[in-house]
Amino acid sequence: MEQEILKVTKEMTVGEVIRKYPSTMEVLQGYGVPTIGCHVPYDETIEGSLKAQDISEAHIQEALDKMNQSVAEWPETVEGIFLTK
């Protein structure tokens, strides 16, 4: 059986995670962590930013699982960005 490799850990910073894995932004927003604008805790760890939102340890693990799931479902490479009206 192949071992799953986690890409997002609670020790990573919010800035690092959203830069590397933009698909995680929606998950973080769902837990109350800002991911756009000047209030983004770029230098704070994922764990610290979730604890600041009064998220329990069990729910922190749940958030990490959801972020890693979103990373697994996100394409490894993006050919281009298309803007539409």
MISE-445087 format. One record per residue (C-alpha): residue in three letters; x, y, z. Coordinates in steps of 0.2 Angstrom, whole numbers, plus 5000, padded with zeros to 4 digits. Each point is the difference from the previous one (the first is absolute). Layout:
REM residues N
- ALA:X:Y:Z
...
//
This chain:
REM residues 85
- MET:5000:5000:5000
- GLU:5007:5017:4995
- GLN:5002:5012:5015
- GLU:4992:5017:4998
- ILE:5012:5015:5000
- LEU:4992:5015:5009
- LYS:5004:5016:4991
- VAL:4992:5012:5013
- THR:5006:4999:5018
- LYS:4995:5010:5015
- GLU:5018:5007:5001
- MET:4999:5008:4983
- THR:4996:5019:4999
- VAL:4983:5006:4993
- GLY:5010:5010:4987
- GLU:5010:4984:4995
- VAL:4985:4990:4998
- ILE:4989:5012:4990
- ARG:5015:5004:4989
- LYS:5004:4981:4996
- TYR:4982:4994:5001
- PRO:4987:5013:4995
- SER:4986:4987:5001
- THR:5002:5000:5019
- MET:4994:5018:5001
- GLU:4982:4995:5000
- VAL:5003:4987:5014
- LEU:5009:5013:5011
- GLN:4986:5013:4997
- GLY:4987:4987:5005
- TYR:5009:5000:5017
- GLY:5000:5019:5001
- VAL:5018:5003:4995
- PRO:5002:5015:4989
- THR:5009:4995:4983
- ILE:4998:5016:4990
- GLY:5005:5018:5005
- CYS:5010:5008:5013
- HIS:4993:4990:5015
- VAL:5008:4984:4994
- PRO:5011:4992:5013
- TYR:5014:4996:4987
- ASP:5013:4996:5013
- GLU:4989:4991:5012
- THR:5000:4981:5000
- ILE:4984:4990:4994
- GLU:4998:4994:5018
- GLY:5002:5017:5008
- SER:4988:5009:4988
- LEU:4987:4986:5003
- LYS:5002:5001:5019
- ALA:4998:5019:4998
- GLN:4983:4996:4993
- ASP:4996:4989:5016
- ILE:5001:4984:4989
- SER:5003:4984:5011
- GLU:5014:4988:4997
- ALA:4988:4987:4992
- HIS:4994:5013:4988
- ILE:5018:5006:4996
- GLN:5003:4982:4994
- GLU:4984:5000:4990
- ALA:5005:5017:4992
- LEU:5017:4992:4995
- ASP:4991:4985:4993
- LYS:4989:5011:4990
- MET:5015:5011:4994
- ASN:5010:4984:4995
- GLN:4984:4994:4991
- SER:4999:5016:4990
- VAL:5018:4999:4995
- ALA:4998:4982:4994
- GLU:4986:5005:4989
- TRP:5008:5016:4993
- PRO:5010:4998:4984
- GLU:5019:4999:5002
- THR:5003:5013:4987
- VAL:4989:5014:4993
- GLU:5003:5004:4981
- GLY:4993:5017:5002
- ILE:4988:5012:5009
- PHE:4985:5005:4990
- LEU:4990:5016:5005
- THR:4982:5001:4995
- LYS:4986:5012:5002
//
